[in-house]
Amino acid sequence: MTTPGYEISPWQLRWRGLDLDGLRRTESTFALANGHIGLRGTFEEGEPRGLPGTYLNGFYEQRKLPYAEAGYGFPEDGQTVVNVTDGKIIRVLVEDEPLDMRYGNALKHERVLDFRSGTLRRHTEWESPTGRRVRITSERLVSFTQRAIAAIQYTVEPLDDKIQLVVQSDLLANEPVLSRTDDPRVAAALDKPLISDHAAAADYRAVLAHHTRLSGLRLAAAMDHEIDLAEDNVRTEMTVEDDLARLTIAADVPKGSKLTLTKYMAYGWSSKRSSPALRSQVDAALVGALQTGWEGLLAEQRAFLDDFWDTADIEVEGDAELQQAVRFALFHVLQAGARGESRAIPAKGLTGPGYDGHAFWDTESFVLPVLTYTIPDAARDALRWRHSTLDKARARAKTLGQRGAAFPWRSINGDECSGYWPAGTAAFHINADIADAVVRYLNATQDKPFQNECAMELLVETARLWMSLGHHDTHGNFRIDGVTGPDEYTAIVDNNVYTNLMARRNLRAAASIVEDNPSLARELGVDTEESSRWRDAADDMVVLYDKELRVHPQSECFTHHARWDFKNTPAEAYPLLLNYPYFDLYRKQVVKQSDLVLALHLCGDDFTPEEKARNFAYYEALTVRDSSLSACTQAVVAAEVGHMELAYDYFAEAALTDLHDLHDNVQNGLHIASLAGAWMAVVAGFGGMRDHGGKLTFAPRLPPELTKITFRMSFRGSKIGVEIRPERVAYRLHSGEPLELSHHGEPFTLGTEPVILPVPQPPSLPSPQQPHGRAPARRRPR
């Protein structure tokens, strides 16, 4: 056997060799999903396994949130994603010996996640403890085109003599899962969370229907099969009970022949539809999948991905590992959001149970920029989900004594699930993050139906929240006090600059849209006086500036706090939140993740180039990156101000967060926002792409370690390509109408002919310093 590990390849993630201790990590990286269904990359045989997982987006169980002391306005209930009915299981007995990778010998073993075919392939040659050898090949997919469908083709081939094979294909509900938490409430919620409503089987098809105890959600899962064996001596048996349906296939298979089982799975859930309706839905989905057939599903998957890569691909020349990593990142971002439709995009996607399956502000600020410029329909659907939860957000604002809508810090169904106020509800910036994503999507697509049906109401209600949260002081300045910005090591502060700038953009966008659509504005109860107040508040917004240090304080008094003692903080004490009291963190100049620096990116038109350089250097010395959200933003701004090698290091950190398991928690799922951040580091960092005010501009530069970067994106129906070399950049219009763009501040029109322009040298600035021991790993191309 070869040494286990990932093999570098531009369009695949290949793992050669068997590493049972690494299963939890590879089950996450090899996960397949389409935004509706998620399958962790467990072995088909069910065992050995690290952490089994089959997820349906939005399907959760409810539980009480624990409080040492309750307080008014604290959320009462939490939500936890449920491991639903597992259809991946295909067990094999070789002459009565279970095929189990813990026993016998794995003579050959490899798994391949293919970014072009959208499938997970496996090739194993296994020798049983008594010396019988078989070859296992399998391929599985979660369909992008048939949303309810997943499928596996599984082949067993004797390598020596004739062998009796018994194959068991299962649908298993309430799969035993070891508790991953010390919270007994979570463990109780996940202990047999599904209650049987119906179980039936006929021929090769079976269906199980369940509901949850507390959340009241209903689920149906079904499977059907095709069996391919040259010999006709096949015996089959179907059994079914409340939590298990099993097709058993027995056959004597000679050497030179093989048994192939194609398994189709269908999933559906609802909070409103009846169990019979869901059973009918999954039955119909199975019929459609069988009509398409295995080869048809493969062809549809490939065609869908060909179209995606034609719009979204990134080529990195000079670093083969980062080329692989950035395509891995894009593929998983696509899997997280492609067919989510009326559901959220969780922070872990559908790759694991981390964060209880909740969605955060990560979606709007990190994931949706990628989707907006690559697969905009998915961005629209994610924003439609936010709009569908507006009534809950209005109710939450009312509970908090505010007007407008207060969207939850973390949630599955739109209700607030964060029981920790300083790093939860107080982070009101999520409302402006949502508004920012709405404006970006509208500017990039000019989607009038979405504007009228969703966007305007979202912008109006978030603007109303800021007017309620903030106030004009005696000097006429508009203040927003008592909030938490993106940096959760500095909580409950006044005038967080990121929050104030994003709120200002929110208020101005809301005023513009209602002024342009007066009839719709009247339907929402907005008059000219209200929109004028929004503009006045935006114009009067406090934006702090320390004249002595010539930087923007992250929040009021931040630059006057004592600095954290980085030199005497041991490496094993990171992340700080697990080793020091929040009380101490809140009083010091120490930054968990980019906050003011994120403002330099998203609100970059509010700063001069000199201010950006000074601010970046100041906060670089304070930021410890205890969050996976930080490196990509630091890459973007480092590239903009001219620190190209540092930007390259941060790009690598963002792109390799999961493949290198940098935060030691990939076992619970991938970091979808950090993966999206790899795209941001390339397109917004090295490409210098900005979309301020709906104008698409570029300021590309390459780090010295790379010889070329090419990326593609979509804007207003036009597909464009940008090819960056050390001394020049080529812009190409691949399809669509000509676009008005800008290159390092100089406007140009991109039409049918390529536009080739020189790349100016970056400014020469002193290298910024990081906190002691927290500099990024120096990247060496591989």
N, C-alpha and C positions, 0 to 999 in steps of 0.2 A: 504494500500500500504506500502511496505517496504521503508526504506530510500534509495533514489537513490544512485548508485555508482557501481564501478567495484567489482565483486566478485573474490576472488583469486581461481584459478583453474589451474592445470598444462598444459592443452591442449586447453583451451578456454579463451576468454575474454567475460565475462558475465556482462551485466548491468541490474540490477533489479530496477524497479520503473521508474516513469516518471519525467524527469527534463527538462522542455522546455528551461530553460535558458542555459542548458549545451549542446544543440543540436549541435552547431558549433564544439565543441570539439569532441563529439562522432561521428559526421559525418566523421571526419578525421580518428579516430581510427578504425571505423567500415567500412572504405573504402575497396573495392575490386578492384583488378587490375591484369593484367597479363604482364605488360610492354608495351602493345599496347593500351588496353582499361582501363580506370579507372572510377569507379563509386563511388562517395561519398556516405556515409551511410545515406542518407536521407530516411524518411518514404516513402513508396510506394504511399501514398495518396497525395504526393507533398507538402502538408502543414499540420501542421506547419513545418517550416524548418529554419535552420540557414543560410547555404550558399549552394545552389544547385550546383552540379558540375558533369559533364560527360566529360571526357577528352580523346583525342586521342593523343598518344605520337607523338610530332613533329608538331601538327596542331596548327597554331598560326596566329595572325593578326599583321601586321606591323604598326609602328607609328614613328613619328619623335621624336628624343631625344631632350630635352630642354637644352639649354646652355645660361647662362647669357652672356658669351663671348665665341665665337667659337674659335677653334684653329686648326692648321694643324694636320691631322691625327686623329681628334676626330671622332668616329663613328657617322653616321648621323641618322641611324634608329634603333629603338628598336623593340623587338618582345614580344608579350604577348599571353600566352596560352588562347585558346578560350573554353568557356563552350559550347560544341557542342550539337547536338540534343539529348534530354533527353528521353530515353525509359523506365526509371524506374517507370514512373507514372502509378498507377492503383488506380483510385478514386472509392469510394463506397458510394452509397446512400441507407440508411436503411429506408424504407417506406418514401422516399423523404427527409430524414434528412442526410446531408453529414456527413460521418464518419470523424471527425476532433478531434484530441486529445486535442485541446484547450477547447472543449465543452463536456458536459456530464461528465461521470466518467470513468476513466481507472481503472477498478476493479483489473486487473492484467496486468502487462506489463514487458517483459524482451526481451533482444536481446543478441544473442550469436554469436561471431566470432569464428569459429571452425578451429583451425590450422591443424587438421587432414583431415577434409572433404573439407576444402577450401571454405566454404560457410558462409553466414550470415543468421542466423535464427531469427525468431521473433515469439513471442506468446503474444497476447493481448486479453483481455476480456474487452469490451467497452459497456457502458450503455449510450444510447442516452439521450438527455435532456428530452424526453418524456417517458423514462423508458424501451425502447426496448434494449435487450442485444444480442450481437453477439460475437463470438470468431473469431479472425483473426490469422491465422498462415501463415507464409511465409518463403521461403528459396530462396536465390539468389546466383548466382555464376558468375564469369568471368572466362571463360575456359582457363586453361593452355594448353590444347591439341588442341582445335579448336580456334585459335588465334583471329578470328574475332567475336566470339560469347560470348554473355552474356545471362543469362536466369533467370527467376523468376517463382517459383510456389507459387500461392497465393490462399488461401482457406478462405471462409467466411461460418460460421456455426451459424444458429440461436440457441439461448439458451433457448428461451421461446416458443412462438407460431410461427406459420407460418408467414413468413416475405417476403415482396416483396423486392428483391434486384436489384439494378441497378449498374453494374460495368462498368467503362469507362477506357479503356486501351489506353494510349496516346503515340504518338511520337511528341515531342514538340521542335521546333527550336526557337532560339532567346528568350529563357526563360528569363524573367525579373530578373536581379540581381542588388541589390543595390551596388553602387560603393564602393569599398574598398580602394580607394586611393584619395589623394588630387590633384593628377596630372590630369588635365582635358584632356590631350592627351590620357592617359590610359583609362579614362572613355569613351571618344569618340570612341576609338578603340573597346571597348566592348559593345557599344550601338548598338544592332541589327547587329552584325558583319557578319551574314550569309545572302546571297542573294539567293533566290530560283532559281533553274534550272529545277526542275521536281518534281511532286507530283502525285502519283498514288496509287490506292488500288483496291483489288478484294478479295472477300470472307473474310478470316480473316487476309490477308496480306496487308501491306502497305509499301511504300518506299518514302522517301524524299531525294532529292539531292540539295546541296547548294554549293556556293563558297564564298570565302572571298573577300572583296572589294579591298584590297591593296596587300596582300601577294599572291593572285591568287591561293590559294589552293582549291581543290575540295573535297567534302565529300558526301558520301551516307550512309544513315541509314535506316534500314528496320526492320519490326517486323512481326511475325506470331504467331498464338495462337492455343492451344488445350483447349477445354472446356469439363469439366467432371461434369455431374449432373445426378443423377438417374432419375429425372423427365424429361419429354420431352417438358415441356411448357416453352421453351427458345426462346426469340426473340433477334435477333442480327441486328445491323446496323453498316455499315462502312461509315465514312465520311472522306473527305480529302480536304485540302487547302494548300496554299504554305508552311506555317510553322506549320501545325498541321494535323496529321492523328489520327483518333479515332475509335476504335471498342467499341460499346456500347452493353452490354449484360443485358437483363432484364429477371428475373425469379421469380416465387413464390416458395420459398424454405421452406418446412415444418421443424418443429423441428425434429431432428434425422437425417436430411440430410444435405448436404453441397454442396456448389458451388466451384469448383476448376478450376482456370485458370492457364495454363502454358504458359508463354510468352517467346518467343525466339527473341533475338535482334542480329542484325549483323551490323558491322561498317567497313567502309573502306575509306581511303583518299589517295590523291596523288597530287603531283605538276605537273605530266606529263600526267597521264591517263585521258581520257575523262570522262564526266559524264555518258554516256551510259555504258562505260566499268566498272565504279565503281558500277553502278546499277546492272549490270550482276554479278559482284563479290559478292555483298551482297546477291543477290538472291540465288546464288550457295551456299554460306555459310549457309543460312537458310535451304535450302534443306538438306544439310549435317547434320545440327543440328537436324532437324526433324527426319531424318533417324536414328540418334543415339538415340534420345528421351531423356526425362528428366532423367530417371534412368540411361541410358547409359552415359550421361554427368556427373552425380554424380560419377559413377563407374570410369570413366576416370580421374576425378579430384582426387579421393581418391588414385588411383594407382600412379598418378604423384607425389603426396605428400608423399606417402609411400616410393617411391624411393628417394625423396629429404631428408626426415628425416633419412633414413637409412644411408645417407652419411653425413648429416650436424647436427644431433641433439646434443644438449648440455643438460646434466643433472646437476642440482645444488641441492645438498642435504644440508639442513640446513637453507634455506631461501625460503619459498614457493612463496613469491611475486616476487623475482628475478627469480625463475624458470619460472613463467608465463611470466615475462617481457622479458627474453632472447628468449623464443620461439615466443612471439609476435614480437620481433625485427627481428628474422630470417624470419618469415613469411612475414613481410612487405618488407624486403630487396629482398626476392624472388619475391614478387609481382611487385616490381619496375623494375626488370631486366630480368625476366624469358623469356619473348617473345618480348623484345624490338627490337631485331634483328637489323635492319638497322638504329635505332634511338638512341638518347642519353638516359642517365638515369638522369632525373631531380633531383635537390636537394630535392624536396618534393615528388619525385615519381609522381604518378598520383592520389594523395590523396587530393590535393587542389591547389589553384592558387598562393601560396606564391612564392616569387622571380620571379613572372611572368612566372613560368614554366621553368626557365632556368637551364641548367647544368653548374656546376663549376668544380674545381679541386677535390671537394669532391668525385666525381665518381671514379677517378683513385686511389686516396690515401686512401680512406676509404671503398668504396663499392666494388671495384673490388678485393681487397684481399679476401673478404668473398666469392665472386662468384668464384674466381679462384680455391679455395680449396673446394668448395661445388657443384657448377654447372658451370664448366669451359666453356661450350658452351656459356653461357650468358656473361661471361667475354670477350670471343673472339668476340662476336657480338658487344659489346660496344666499343671495340678497333677498330673493322672494321668501326664503325661509325666515329671515329676520323680519320681513314685513308681516308674515303670518303670525308672528309672536307679539305684534304691537300691543294688543289688548293686555297681555301679561306685563309688558314693559310699562304701559300706562298705569296699571294697577300697582306695580312696584314703586313707581314714582309717587303715586298718591300715598302709599304707605309711608314713604320717606318724607312726606310733607312737601313734595315738589310737583311742578306742572310738567307736562310733556311726557316723555317716555324715558325710563331708566332701564336700559338693557342689562341682562345679567352678566356677571363676571365669568361665571362658569355654569353650563347648563347642557341638558340634552333636549328638553322639550320647550325651553323658553322661560322656565321658572328659575329663579336664583337658587343655586346650590352651594354657594360659598358661605361657610360658617365663620370665616375669619374676616372681620370688617376691614382692617387696614389694607390687606392685600386682596380684597374682594370688592365689595360694594363701593368703597371709597375710590376705587380706580375708575372714576366716571369717564375717563378718556375713551373708554370703549364706545361710548355713544358717538363721539366725534370720529373715531376710527371707522365705524359703520358708515357715517355720513361721507367720509373721505372715499371709501370704497364705492359708494353710490355715485359720487361725482366722477370718479375715475372711469367707472363703467360707462356712464352716460357720455362722457367726452370721447371715449374710445369707440363707441358703437353708434351713438346718436339714436338710441332705441326709444322712440316716442311712446309706444305702448307701455313699456316699463316705466318711463317717466311719469306717465299719467296715472298708472295703476298702483305703483309702489313708491317710486323715488321721491315724489313730491311730499307724500305723507311722511316718509321717513325723515326727510330733511326738516320738515316743519316741526315734527314732534321732538326731534333732538335739539333743534334751536330753542324750543320752548323750555327744555330742561336747563339749558345754559342760562337763560334769562332768569330762571327760578333759583338756580344754584348760586349765581353771581350777584353782585350788586355794585352800584356806583358809590364810591366813598366821598368824603367831604371835598376832595380835590377834583372830583369828576372822573376819576379813573375807574374802570370796570375791573373788579377783582373776582377771582374764584378761589375761595379759601377752603381749607380742610379736605383736601383730596390727595390721592396717591397717583403719581405718574407711573410710567413703565418701570422705573427703578424701585423695586419692592424693598430695598434697604433704606429708603427714605420715604416714610409714610405719613399721611395726615398732615400735609404741608399747605402753605398758602402760595398761590400763584406759581404753580409748577409750569415752567415755560412751555414744555411740550403740550400740556393740556390746554393752556391759554391760547397758544398759536393754532392748535387744531380746532378748538372751540371757535376761534375767530373765523377760520375758513368755513366752518359749519354754518355760522350765522350769516356770513356773506353769501354762501351758496343758497341757503334757504331764502334769503331776501331776493336774490336774482331770479330764482325759479318761480316764486309767487308773483313777482312783478311781471314776468313774461307770460304767466298763465292766470290772469285775474279771475276768470270764471271758476277754475278749479280751486283757486285760493279761497274764494268765497264759500265753496262747499266745505272746506276745512276750517272755516271760521276765521280766516286771516284777513285783516283789513290793512290798509296802507299805513295806519298808525303803528300796528304791531310790527310790520316789516321794517318801518323806519327805526323803531326801537332796536331791532336786531342790528341794523347798520350802525347805529350810534354806539351800541355796546362793543361791536367789533372794532370800530374806530378808536374807542377809548380803552381797549383791552390793555391791561398791564403786561408789559414784556420787560422783565428785569434785566438790568445791565450793571455790572460792577466796574465802575470807571477806573478804579485803582488797578485791578487785575486785568482790565480790558477783555473780560469774558462775560458770558451770560450765566448767572447763577442758575443751577438746576431748579431751584425754588428759593423762596424767601429765606435769607440768612444762611443758605447752604455753604457759601464760601467762607463764612465766619466760623463754621464748626471746626472742631479739632480733626486732624487727619487720622485715619486708621493707622495703627502701627503695623505696617505691612512687613517690615523686616523681621519682626518677632512673631509673625504668624506662620506656624509650620505648614508645610505643604499638605499634610494629612488633615488640617483643620478646614480645608475647603471641601464642599461649599460652606460658607460661613454660617448660613441659617441653621445648619445642623449641629453647629458647635459653639455658637455664641448667642446670647439672648438678643432678641429683637430690640429690646430697650437700648442696648449699647450700639447696635448697628444704626438705629434711627438718629443717634446723636452725633454721628461721625461722618466725615467725608469719605465714603466708600460706596461704590456703585455696583450693584449686582449685574445690571445689563444696560445697554445703551439707552439713555433717556434723552438728555439734551442733544446727544449725537444723533439720535433718531430724528429729532426735530430738524437738525441740519440737513438730513436727507429729505424727509417728507415735506418740510416747509422751507426748503432751501432758498426760495425766492425772497424770504424774509431776512436773509443774512448776506453780508458782503463776503467776497472770497477771503479777505483778511480775517474777518470774524470767524469764518469757518475754520481756518487754519489754527487760530489761537484757541478756539473752543475745543477743537479736536485734540490738540496737544494737552490741554489742561485736563480733560476728562479721560484721556488715555492713561494718565498716571493714577487714576482712581478706580478704574473699571476692572473688576476681577473675573467677569464672565462666568458667574455661577449659574447662568442661564444659557441654554442652547440658542436663544434668540439673539444673542449679542454679536457673535463673530461676523455674521453677514452684514449687519449695519456698519460695523467698524471697517469691514472691507470696502463697502461702498464709499464711505466718507474718506477713508485713507486714500483711495484712488483719486477722488475728486481733488483733494488738496495736494496730491503729488507724491505721497509715500507709496510708491508702486510695489516695492518688495513686501512691505508690511501688508498691503492689500492682498497680495498673493498668498501670504501666510494665513490670513484670516479667511480667504476664499477656501483654502484647503481645509481649514478647521470646520467651516460650515458644511462643506460637501462631504467630508469624511466622518462627521459626528457619529453616524450610525454604523458605517462600515468598519470603523476603528473602535466603536463603542466607547467614545471619549468620556461619556458621563456615566458609564457603567450601569445603564438601565435599559439597554435595547431589548432585553428580555421581555419588557412590558409593552413593547411597540416602538415604532419609529417616530422620530421627531419631524413631523410633516412640515412645520414652519421652517426648521433649519434646512430641510431639503429644498423648500421653496427659496430659502435664502441663498442657496448655491446659484440659482437662476438670477437672483437680484445682484449677487456679487459680480456675475459676468455682465449682465445687461445694463444694470444701473451703475455698477462699479467701473469695470473696464470699458464698457460701452458708453458710460456717462449719460444713459437715457434718463430724461426727466419729462414729466407730463404736467407741469405747472400750468394752470389755467386752460387746460385742454390743448396746449401746444406741445408737439412732440419734438424734443431737441436731443442732441447727442454731443458728447465731448469725449471721444474714445482715446484710450492710451493702453499700451501693453506693458505688463511687467517684464523685466529683462529676461526672466526665465522662459518665457513663451515666445514662439515665433509667429503664431497666428491664432486669432479667435474669430470664428464666424458664428453669428446667431441670426435666427429668424424670429419674426413676430408679426402680428396682425394689428392693423389700426384702421378703423372705419371701413372695413371690408377689403382693404388692400393688404397684400402680403409683401413684406419687405425683408431684405437680407442685408446684414452689415458685416463686412469682412475687414478685420483690423490687423494690420501688419505694423512692424515697428515704426515705419516712417510714413505710411499712408493708409487711408481707409477707403474702401469702395462700398457705396450704397447702391442697392439694386431693387427695382420694383419687379417682383415675380408675378404679380397679378393685381388687378384692380385699377382704380383711378389714381392719377398723379397726386402726390402729397407735398405740402409745404412743410419743410423740415429746417433744422438749424444744425450747424457743425461748429462747435467751439464759438458760439455766439454769432456766426455768420449765416443768414438765412439762404436757403436754396430750394429749388423745386426738383423733386425726384419724379422723373417720367420714365419713358421706355428705355432711355439710355442710362447706363451706369454713371454715377457721379463719383469721381475719384479726387480726394482732397488730402493735403498733407496733415500729418499729426504733429502738433507743436510739442516741444519738450516741456515736461512738467516743471513747475517752479522748484528752486533749490531751497529746501527748508531743513533745519536741524531735525534729526530723527527723534520722534517722541519717545518718552520712557513709559514703560508699564509698571504696575506695582511689583514689588520684589517677588520674584518667583512666578509671576503670572504672564510673562510674555508668551505669545503664541509659539508653537514649535516652528523652528526654521524649516521651511519647505525646500526639499530637494527633489527635483523632477524624477519621476519613475516611468 
